[in-house]
Amino acid sequence: MFSMTIIAILMVVVMFVGLYLKSSPVLQEKSFWQLLSSSEWKPMKGEFGFLPFVAGTLWVTLISILIALPVSLLTAVYITEYAKPYIKRLVFPILDILAALPSVIFGVWGVLVIVPWISQHVAPHFMDFSTGYTVFAAGIVLGVMVIPLLVSLFIEVFSSVSTDLRECSLSLGATRWQTVRKVIFRQTFSGIIAATVLAVSRAMGETIAVLMVCGCVIGIPTGILDPCYPIPALIANNYGEMLSMPMYEAALMFAALILFVVVLFFNLLSRIILYRLEKRLG
Amino acid sequence: MRISKSKKISEEIAKVCMCLAMLIVFGFVFSVLWTIFSKGMKAMSWDMVSKLPGGGFYIGKEGGFLNAIVGSLYIVGASTLIGLLISIPVVFFLNVYLKKGSKVAYLARLAFDVLFGVPSIVYGAFGFTIMIFFGLRTSLLGGIIVITLLIIPIFIRTMDEATRNFPRDILDASFALGATRLETLKVVLRQIAPGIATATLLSVGRAIGDAASVMFTAGYTDSIPTSLSQPAATLPLAVFFQLQSPIPEVVDRAYAAALVLTVIVLALSITGRFITNRFSKNKV
């Protein structure tokens, strides 16, 4: 049993080493920064510039968090501070459903609902024509996907504040909303940040749903109505062709490595903050 | 004390905003479900779930996606079983053998939380490199290995949450009666059974819906795999591939497959919630 636990811990290291070894050919040819800062992507000529994909990932993640954060924060506050038990009984199963739905289902929904909506109702105000497969579409779909994660993390964080503190504030004459702002938010500020970082890392790694609505055009997006091509979509779209060219494979594995390292770092950071918070308040 | 006016107004505004936020969340959920159900019901037929793809399946002729349903069930069934066998000892080790506040337990929990956050596409890419290392082709076995890796962190973290609040007194009582640690496991198991059930349902739901990792490793095929070395189709990939087709009949099948997937996942999620509500009442 002890060895199994150790093996599990080592998994993290093994994954890093495996991906690193696989991507080493492309790293030998070009430096890390060259790969990230170049926007030339011509696999057939051996040019691998990841800038468009990195930019696509950042755009999509930013939009999704901008959509998900306010909605999730308010929902979580309502559930922990205001809601009566029967409302909680109604809300939790619905959040469960949202959390359980697979990525590909959100993709189908995005293609059927969000993409036509953007193409017909949003984009015409700003440009002549858009297919709807844009940063904005991917951001909305991703935002909806991270809402349940954010809400459940926020609920956990808010419920760790002791009832005494709340009652102190209320008995001093503060309204509930004042208590939320000046006691709960202040006590759990680090937790809110940590939860958001976790959601960011989840959004960065989402593949199928984003792949279906992002447009997959290589180029650095200049606005939210441009198509984009995030890193996970790049890996998923090219896995078939990559075997024929060792350099191409190495480049895609490098993409996976970047994703892994960023997500690993974000996760470590936010989990440690959350553990600390739990200890301090609990 | 008199509540000032601005306080009251901001309280009301906050309340309205919160209700709006809740409504937005509900709206999204119903929009997703409504889209999938209304599109899927139209395309649904008995043939879809009971037949393999026929000769001209991808140009809109007869057939169904039984291959994807069976492939998904094979992969999910096998990896859930392996996942359970690996994670129960680990959870037990973390909670019974190790003392509270142990460094190893802290590190292990951190590691599993981090693994939980690793995107499935990275698992796919990593699994793919392992498979090449061992000389495997895209196959049922590859799919099972990757999905097992993917769900173990979910298994362990969910079960661990359920076990952590487990009263230590019960352990002491069991030890005081002269039971060994292994015998105490039985007592623990009975207490955390609902936790295990919920964790299993959650993992199955995750495993059956994940497309990015099996894309690399399990491949796609029109037939039902008869051995571990053959490629296997999966439901999410069936949705994904057929949706890209220009032929309306094939796209309809993507909707039907999406409906099947959604129904499975919904059933799992609702059962999970039911078990948590029902059985956690009787816990000590």
Interface residues (C-beta under 8 A of the other chain):
Chain A: M1 F2 M4 T5 A8 I9 M11 V12 M15 G18 L19 K22 P70 V71 S72 L73 L74 T75 V77 Y78 Y82 V91 F92 P93 I94 L95 D96 I97 L98 A99 A100 L101 P102 S103 V104 I105 F106 G107 V108 W109 V111 L112 V113 V144 I147 V151 G173 T175 R176 W177 Q178 V180 L198 S201 R202 M204 G205 E206 T207 I208 M212 P232 I235 A236 Y239 L252 M253 A256 L259 F260 V263 L264 F266 N267 L268 R271 I272 Y275
Chain B: M1 I3 K7 K8 S10 E11 A14 K15 C17 M18 C19 L20 A21 M22 I24 V25 F26 F28 V29 S31 V32 L33 T35 I36 K39 I86 P89 V90 F92 F93 L94 Y97 V104 Y106 L107 A108 L110 A111 F112 D113 V114 L115 G117 V118 P119 S120 I121 V122 G124 A125 F126 F128 T129 I130 L149 I152 I156 L202 G205 I208 G209 D210 A211 A212 M215 F216 P236 V239 F240 L243 A254 Y255 A258 L261 T262 V265 L266 L268 S269 I270 G272 R273
